[in-house]
Amino acid sequence: MNFSYLTDPAHWDPSNPGSIPNLILSHLGYTALALLIGAVIALPVGLYIGHTGKGSFIAINAGNAGRSLPTLGLLMLMVTLLGLGLLPVLIALTVLVIPPILTSAYAGMRNLDHRVVDAARGMGMRPWQVLTRVELPMALPIMLSGFRNAALQVVATATVAAAVGLGGLGRLLIDGLAVNDYSRVLAGAIVVAALAVLVDLFLALIQRLIVSPGLKGS
């Protein structure tokens, strides 16, 4: 295997727009935007369905759809409808992100210890207090696991942005294949894999810090 692209200092120079650090930043930008938009859409829906039990089929079908949806095919459809640019990429990545976040929010709310919830109500807590002080903290481990799953998927899949002329680490793969530069392709694959691992480790650390110690074994 040829690691010359990775070991060339010129490819790590931040002043070069096509350098690996700059491609990582743009890749993380696409990832963060998709996760933010997906969370804003999916979390309220998942929490509502899980809290009320109404529309459970939506959460179940969303999970099934997320596993079978061809992201590249969706991206090409969005490009056909909307043209080149950031918008079709964000739509495709957001659609990928929504199912794991929605289903984890739903599962977190449905798998609560309802004896604790009933006790909170018996203490005179209002419904919004039960939700914010009891149900959400108890559901947080499952919800964060779903968010980590979504983050891993979108980090790996954000490479498709390069297929429509945008940046990100997919540029190493697309441009490398275009000129038969397999050292560049290998560099792209390695950096994407390493970035996915680092993002997951970072989110695991966040989960460890914000989840109540009493819930970590649940």
C-alpha positions in Angstrom: 0.0 0.0 0.0 1.2 3.5 -0.9 0.9 6.1 1.9 2.7 8.8 0.1 -0.3 11.1 -0.1 -0.8 10.9 3.7 2.8 11.5 4.5 3.4 14.5 2.2 3.5 17.6 4.4 2.0 19.7 1.6 -1.2 17.9 1.9 -1.5 19.0 5.6 -0.8 22.7 5.0 -3.9 24.6 6.2 -3.1 27.4 3.7 -4.0 25.0 0.9 -7.8 24.9 0.4 -7.6 21.3 -0.7 -5.5 20.1 2.2 -6.6 17.3 4.4 -7.3 19.6 7.5 -9.5 21.9 5.4 -11.3 18.9 3.9 -11.9 17.5 7.4 -13.4 20.8 8.5 -15.8 21.0 5.6 -16.7 17.3 6.2 -17.4 18.0 9.8 -19.5 21.1 8.8 -21.8 18.9 6.6 -22.0 16.4 9.4 -22.9 18.9 12.1 -25.5 20.7 9.9 -27.2 17.4 9.1 -27.2 16.3 12.7 -28.5 19.6 13.9 -31.4 19.7 11.4 -32.2 16.1 11.9 -32.3 16.4 15.7 -34.5 19.5 15.5 -37.0 17.5 13.3 -36.7 14.0 14.8 -36.3 14.6 18.6 -39.7 16.4 19.2 -41.5 13.8 17.1 -39.8 10.8 18.7 -40.4 12.2 22.2 -44.0 13.0 21.5 -44.7 9.5 20.1 -42.8 7.8 22.9 -44.5 10.0 25.6 -48.1 9.6 24.3 -47.9 6.2 22.6 -49.7 7.7 19.6 -48.3 7.1 16.1 -45.9 4.3 17.2 -46.0 3.0 13.6 -44.2 6.2 12.5 -41.2 5.4 14.6 -41.1 1.8 13.6 -41.4 2.5 9.9 -38.8 5.3 10.1 -36.3 2.9 11.5 -37.0 0.4 8.7 -36.8 3.1 6.1 -33.5 4.4 7.4 -31.9 1.0 7.0 -33.0 0.5 3.4 -32.8 4.1 2.0 -30.1 4.5 -0.7 -28.5 7.8 0.2 -26.6 8.2 -3.1 -29.8 7.6 -5.0 -31.7 10.1 -2.9 -28.9 12.6 -3.4 -29.1 12.2 -7.2 -32.8 12.7 -7.0 -32.4 15.9 -5.0 -29.8 17.2 -7.5 -32.2 16.5 -10.4 -34.9 18.4 -8.6 -32.9 21.2 -7.0 -29.6 21.4 -8.9 -26.1 21.3 -7.6 -25.2 22.8 -4.3 -25.3 22.3 -0.6 -29.1 22.0 -0.3 -29.5 18.6 -2.0 -26.6 17.2 0.1 -28.1 18.5 3.3 -31.5 17.0 2.5 -30.0 13.6 1.7 -27.8 13.5 4.8 -30.7 14.8 7.0 -33.0 12.1 5.8 -30.3 9.6 6.7 -30.0 11.1 10.2 -33.6 11.3 11.1 -34.5 7.6 11.5 -32.0 6.6 14.2 -32.6 9.8 16.2 -36.4 9.5 16.0 -36.4 5.8 16.9 -34.0 6.2 19.8 -36.0 9.0 21.2 -39.2 6.9 20.9 -37.5 3.8 22.4 -36.0 5.8 25.3 -39.4 7.1 26.3 -41.2 3.8 25.9 -38.6 1.8 27.9 -38.8 4.0 31.1 -39.3 2.5 34.5 -42.9 3.6 34.8 -42.9 3.1 38.6 -40.5 6.0 38.8 -42.7 8.1 36.6 -45.8 7.2 38.6 -43.9 8.1 41.8 -43.1 11.5 40.4 -46.7 12.1 39.5 -47.7 11.0 43.0 -45.3 13.6 44.5 -47.4 16.3 42.7 -45.1 17.0 39.8 -46.7 18.8 36.9 -46.6 17.0 33.5 -43.8 19.2 32.1 -41.8 18.6 35.3 -42.3 14.8 34.9 -41.1 15.1 31.3 -38.0 17.3 32.0 -36.9 16.0 35.4 -37.7 12.3 35.2 -38.5 11.0 31.7 -35.9 12.8 29.7 -33.0 12.1 32.0 -34.0 8.4 32.1 -34.3 8.2 28.4 -31.1 10.0 27.7 -28.7 7.0 27.5 -30.8 5.4 24.7 -31.3 8.8 22.9 -27.6 9.5 23.0 -26.8 6.0 21.6 -29.1 6.8 18.7 -27.4 10.1 18.1 -24.0 8.4 18.1 -25.3 5.9 15.5 -26.6 8.8 13.4 -23.3 10.6 13.7 -21.3 7.6 12.5 -23.6 7.1 9.6 -23.4 10.7 8.4 -19.6 11.0 8.9 -19.2 8.0 6.6 -21.8 9.1 4.1 -20.9 12.8 3.9 -18.3 11.7 1.3 -21.2 11.8 -1.2 -21.0 15.7 -1.1 -17.9 15.4 -3.4 -20.1 13.7 -6.0 -21.9 16.9 -6.7 -18.9 19.2 -6.6 -18.7 20.1 -2.9 -15.8 19.6 -0.6 -15.2 17.2 2.3 -13.1 14.1 2.5 -15.0 12.6 -0.5 -12.9 14.9 -2.7 -9.9 12.6 -1.9 -11.9 9.6 -3.2 -13.5 11.2 -6.2 -10.5 13.1 -7.4 -8.2 10.2 -6.7 -10.3 7.8 -8.7 -10.5 10.3 -11.5 -6.7 10.4 -12.0 -6.0 6.8 -10.9 -4.2 8.2 -7.8 -4.8 5.3 -5.4 -2.6 6.8 -2.8 -5.1 9.7 -2.5 -8.0 7.3 -2.5 -6.4 5.3 0.3 -5.7 8.5 2.2 -9.4 9.5 2.0 -10.5 6.1 3.2 -8.2 6.1 6.1 -9.0 9.7 7.2 -12.8 9.0 6.9 -12.5 5.9 9.1 -10.3 7.7 11.6 -12.6 10.6 11.8 -15.6 8.4 12.4 -13.8 6.7 15.3 -12.8 10.0 16.8 -16.3 11.4 16.5 -17.7 8.4 18.2 -15.1 8.5 21.0 -15.9 12.2 21.5 -19.6 11.5 21.7 -19.0 8.6 24.0 -17.1 10.9 26.3 -20.0 13.5 26.2 -22.4 10.7 27.0 -20.3 9.6 29.9 -20.2 13.1 31.3 -23.9 14.0 31.0 -25.7 10.8 31.8 -26.5 10.3 35.5 -24.2 7.6 37.0 -27.3 5.7 38.3 -28.5 5.3 34.7 -25.2 4.1 33.1 -25.9 0.5 33.9 -29.5 0.6 32.6 
